[in-house]
Amino acid sequence: MTTARPEPAPRPDHRLAAGPDLRLSVWPTAQRDARTQRRGRYLPESTAHPAKMLPAIAATAIARYTEPGDLVADPMCGIGTTLVEAVHLGRDGLGIEYEDRWAGIAAANVAHARRQGAAGTAEVIRGDARQLPALLPPGMAGRAGLVVTSPPYGPSVHGQVKAEQRHGQAGGVRKYDNRYGHDPANLACQGLDELLAGFTAILAGCAVLLRPGGLAVITARPWRQHGELVDLPAAVIAAGARAGLTPVARCVALLAGLRGGRLIARPSFFQLDNLRRARRQGHPWHLIVHEDILIFRAPGFPGSSRELKGPSPGLPPAAARPDRIGQQAA
């Protein structure tokens, strides 16, 4: 198993984790498969993103840890899953996205949600979240009640495949939609140590964005790199602690359905292919059918959960905001 810098985080305080707002739990977030969850709710071009968050994971976090009118942010928003689920639940959203392509799709998905009757508003800012404080609109620091995001995953879990036949014979398998982008400065294109250093900087920016006592929910799961298991969740816990956030809970979000007490796996082609290859070589690998949900609290935890979950002022007036990719109003 690969573990990498940053240095280990302090052990989470389980007295906090056991509190009413942060029960240790399993989230049944894949009772419907990912395609069904997105059908009609997201534009078709959204499928091209190589590592989309499961909508039910974002929706569960938003429903549990915020109230209508709160501001929910995602500093690596991709196609805007966090923003779409936030506006459908009557929250406001703020997203940062490095790649122009995904930023445009995220803004279009928010507009689509508004046409479907979503009550919240959201905007997408195109920029590098490693410089998050400099990207924030005036007056936005300290306003978000919740951050929901995920670091990039390894290439073994990315993309889609198409089986090809050539001249009536079995052909190969073509992989496509398996890159975040082609800019080598993109965090997704960095090595593991650089990725973790960049993600630590992003989480430090989230500490600036969150209101006192606000929460950051980070989804992560291990992946295999050259046959070795990369313990990304442990590294993210350490990154959050180094960024000034307090780890307070660790939950499990299922990527498999539950039927009569049994898990119904929904693996990707790459997961199955890697597993079968490993088992043919005598390695006892198993499918990973969950995401770790790592929950952090920003400094300044208020005295009660009512204060923690009280309404936030929301987005500043449109006239006060910098140039942005997309912002939807009534």
C-alpha positions in Angstrom: 0.0 0.0 0.0 1.3 3.4 -0.9 1.1 6.2 1.6 2.6 9.6 0.8 3.1 13.0 2.1 1.7 15.2 3.7 2.7 14.0 7.2 0.1 12.1 9.3 -2.8 14.1 10.7 -3.8 14.2 14.4 -6.2 11.5 15.3 -9.9 12.7 14.9 -11.8 13.6 18.1 -14.4 10.8 18.3 -16.4 12.8 20.9 -17.2 15.3 18.1 -17.7 12.5 15.6 -20.4 11.0 17.8 -22.4 14.2 18.1 -25.9 14.6 16.6 -24.7 16.3 13.4 -21.9 13.9 12.7 -23.0 10.3 13.2 -20.7 7.7 11.9 -22.8 6.0 9.3 -23.1 4.2 5.9 -24.8 6.3 3.2 -26.9 4.2 0.8 -26.1 6.4 -2.2 -26.2 3.9 -5.1 -29.7 2.5 -4.8 -30.0 3.8 -8.3 -27.0 3.5 -10.7 -25.1 6.6 -11.7 -26.6 6.9 -15.1 -30.1 6.8 -13.7 -29.3 9.4 -11.1 -28.0 11.8 -13.8 -30.6 11.1 -16.6 -32.6 14.3 -17.3 -31.0 16.1 -14.4 -27.7 16.7 -16.2 -27.0 17.6 -19.8 -25.8 14.7 -22.0 -22.3 16.2 -22.5 -21.7 15.8 -18.8 -20.9 12.1 -19.4 -17.5 13.0 -20.9 -16.0 14.0 -17.6 -13.8 11.1 -16.4 -14.5 11.2 -12.7 -17.9 12.5 -11.8 -19.1 12.6 -8.2 -22.2 10.5 -7.6 -25.1 13.0 -7.3 -26.6 11.2 -4.3 -23.4 11.6 -2.4 -23.5 15.4 -2.9 -27.2 15.6 -2.2 -26.9 13.6 1.0 -24.1 15.8 2.4 -26.0 19.0 1.5 -29.3 17.8 3.0 -27.5 16.6 6.2 -25.3 19.5 6.9 -27.0 22.7 5.6 -30.3 24.5 5.6 -32.1 26.1 2.7 -30.4 29.4 1.8 -27.0 28.3 2.9 -24.0 28.7 0.6 -22.4 25.4 -0.7 -19.1 25.5 -2.5 -17.0 23.1 -4.6 -13.4 24.3 -5.4 -13.0 21.5 -8.0 -16.5 21.5 -9.3 -16.1 19.5 -12.6 -19.5 19.3 -14.3 -21.1 21.0 -11.3 -22.6 18.1 -9.5 -22.4 19.8 -6.1 -23.9 23.0 -7.5 -26.7 21.2 -9.2 -27.7 19.3 -6.2 -27.4 22.4 -4.0 -29.7 24.5 -6.1 -32.3 21.7 -6.4 -32.3 21.6 -2.5 -32.8 25.4 -2.3 -29.2 26.2 -1.4 -26.9 28.6 -3.3 -23.7 27.4 -4.9 -20.2 28.6 -5.8 -17.9 26.5 -8.0 -14.3 26.8 -9.1 -13.1 24.9 -12.1 -9.7 24.8 -13.8 -10.7 23.6 -17.2 -12.8 25.9 -19.5 -14.7 22.9 -20.9 -15.9 21.6 -17.6 -16.6 25.1 -16.3 -18.9 25.8 -19.2 -20.7 22.5 -18.7 -21.1 23.1 -15.0 -22.7 26.5 -15.7 -25.0 24.9 -18.3 -26.0 22.2 -15.8 -26.9 24.9 -13.3 -29.0 26.7 -15.9 -30.7 23.4 -16.7 -31.5 22.9 -13.1 -33.0 26.4 -12.9 -35.2 25.6 -15.9 -36.4 22.5 -14.0 -37.5 24.7 -11.1 -34.5 24.6 -8.8 -34.9 27.4 -6.2 -31.2 28.1 -5.5 -28.7 30.2 -7.4 -25.1 29.3 -8.3 -22.1 30.6 -10.2 -19.0 29.0 -11.7 -15.6 30.8 -11.7 -12.9 29.5 -14.0 -9.6 29.5 -12.2 -7.0 27.5 -10.3 -8.4 26.6 -6.8 -4.9 26.4 -5.4 -5.3 30.2 -5.4 -8.8 30.0 -4.0 -8.8 33.1 -1.7 -7.7 35.3 -4.7 -10.6 34.0 -6.8 -13.4 34.7 -4.3 -15.8 37.5 -5.1 -15.6 40.5 -2.7 -17.2 39.6 0.7 -17.4 35.9 0.0 -14.7 34.8 2.5 -16.3 33.3 5.6 -19.7 32.8 4.0 -19.9 29.1 3.0 -21.7 26.7 5.3 -20.4 23.6 3.5 -17.7 22.6 1.0 -18.3 19.3 -1.0 -15.5 18.2 -3.3 -13.1 15.4 -4.3 -9.5 15.2 -5.4 -8.7 13.7 -8.8 -8.4 9.9 -8.9 -5.9 7.7 -10.5 -6.2 6.8 -14.2 -7.3 3.3 -13.5 -10.8 4.5 -12.6 -11.1 7.1 -15.3 -13.0 7.2 -18.6 -15.3 5.1 -20.7 -14.6 2.2 -23.1 -15.8 0.9 -26.4 -15.3 -2.6 -27.7 -14.3 -2.7 -31.3 -14.5 -5.4 -34.0 -12.2 -5.6 -37.0 -13.2 -7.6 -40.1 -15.6 -9.8 -38.2 -13.0 -10.8 -35.6 -12.7 -9.7 -32.0 -11.1 -6.3 -31.7 -9.6 -4.3 -29.0 -11.1 -2.1 -26.3 -10.8 1.6 -26.9 -10.6 4.0 -23.9 -12.0 7.5 -24.3 -13.1 10.4 -22.2 -10.4 9.5 -19.8 -8.6 12.8 -19.2 -9.6 15.9 -17.2 -7.6 18.0 -19.7 -4.3 18.3 -21.5 -2.8 21.2 -19.5 0.2 19.7 -17.5 -0.4 22.4 -14.8 -3.8 20.8 -14.1 -3.6 19.2 -10.6 -5.1 16.0 -12.2 -2.0 15.7 -14.3 0.5 15.9 -11.4 2.2 13.0 -9.6 0.8 11.9 -6.2 3.0 14.1 -4.0 2.3 17.2 -6.1 -1.4 16.3 -6.1 -1.5 16.2 -2.3 0.5 19.4 -1.9 -1.9 21.1 -4.3 -5.0 19.7 -2.6 -3.6 20.9 0.8 -3.5 24.4 -0.7 -7.1 24.0 -1.9 -8.3 22.9 1.5 -6.4 25.9 3.1 -8.4 28.1 0.8 -11.6 26.3 1.9 -10.8 27.2 5.5 -10.9 30.9 4.3 -14.2 30.4 2.4 -16.0 28.5 5.2 -17.9 30.4 7.9 -16.8 29.6 11.5 -17.6 26.0 12.3 -18.6 25.3 8.7 -17.9 21.8 7.3 -15.9 20.4 4.4 -17.0 17.0 3.1 -14.3 15.3 0.9 -15.0 12.1 -1.0 -12.0 9.9 -1.7 -11.2 6.2 -2.2 -8.1 4.2 -2.6 -6.9 3.3 -6.1 -4.3 0.9 -7.5 -1.2 2.3 -9.2 1.1 -0.2 -10.8 -0.6 -2.9 -8.7 -0.1 -1.0 -5.4 -2.9 0.3 -3.3 -2.7 4.1 -2.9 -4.3 5.1 0.5 -5.8 8.4 -0.7 -8.3 8.8 2.1 -5.6 8.7 4.8 -3.5 11.3 2.8 -6.6 13.5 2.5 -7.1 13.4 6.3 -3.5 14.5 6.7 -3.9 17.3 4.1 -7.0 18.7 5.7 -5.4 18.8 9.1 -2.3 20.6 7.6 -4.7 23.1 6.0 -6.1 24.1 9.3 -9.3 22.0 9.3 -10.3 19.6 12.1 -11.1 16.0 11.0 -14.3 15.1 12.9 -15.9 12.1 11.2 -15.4 9.4 8.6 -18.4 7.9 6.9 -18.9 5.4 4.0 -20.9 6.2 0.9 -21.8 3.0 -1.0 -21.2 2.8 -4.7 -23.1 -0.5 -4.6 -26.8 -1.0 -4.3 -28.4 -2.7 -1.3 -30.9 -5.5 -2.1 -32.2 -7.7 0.7 -29.1 -7.3 2.7 -26.8 -8.0 -0.2 -24.5 -5.6 -2.0 -25.1 -5.2 -5.7 -21.8 -4.0 -7.2 -21.8 -1.4 -10.0 -18.1 -1.6 -11.0 -16.6 0.2 -14.0 -15.0 -1.8 -16.9 -11.5 -0.8 -15.6 -12.2 -2.0 -12.1 -13.4 -5.4 -13.4 -10.6 -5.7 -15.9 -7.9 -4.9 -13.3 -9.5 -7.3 -10.8 -9.7 -10.2 -13.2 -6.1 -9.7 -14.3 -4.9 -9.6 -10.7 -6.8 -12.8 -9.8 -5.4 -14.6 -12.8 -2.0 -13.8 -11.4 -2.9 -15.1 -8.0 -3.5 -11.7 -6.2 -6.6 -11.8 -4.0 -8.0 -8.4 -5.0 -11.5 -7.3 -4.3 -13.7 -4.6 -5.8 -13.8 -1.2 -4.0 -17.6 -0.4 -3.7 -17.6 2.7 -1.5 -16.2 6.2 -1.1 -14.7 7.4 2.1 -16.6 10.5 3.3 -14.1 12.6 5.2 -15.7 15.4 7.2 -13.7 18.4 8.5 -14.7 21.4 10.5 -13.4 24.9 10.0 -12.0 26.8 13.0 -14.5 28.7 15.3 -17.0 26.0 16.0 -20.1 27.7 17.5 -21.8 26.7 20.7 -24.7 24.7 19.2 -25.7 22.8 16.1 -28.4 25.4 15.5 -25.8 28.1 15.1 -23.7 25.8 12.9 -26.6 25.2 10.5 -28.2 28.6 10.6 -28.9 30.4 7.3 -25.9 32.0 5.5 -26.3 35.4 3.7 -25.9 33.6 0.4 -24.3 35.1 -2.7 -23.4 38.8 -2.9 -25.3 41.0 -5.3 -24.5 40.3 -9.0 -23.0 43.8 -9.5 -20.4 43.1 -6.8 -19.1 39.9 -8.4 -16.1 39.6 -10.8 -16.4 38.1 -14.3 -17.7 34.6 -14.1 -18.6 31.7 -16.3 -22.2 31.3 -15.2 -24.5 32.7 -12.6 -28.2 31.9 -12.6 -30.9 34.1 -11.2 -34.7 33.9 -11.2 
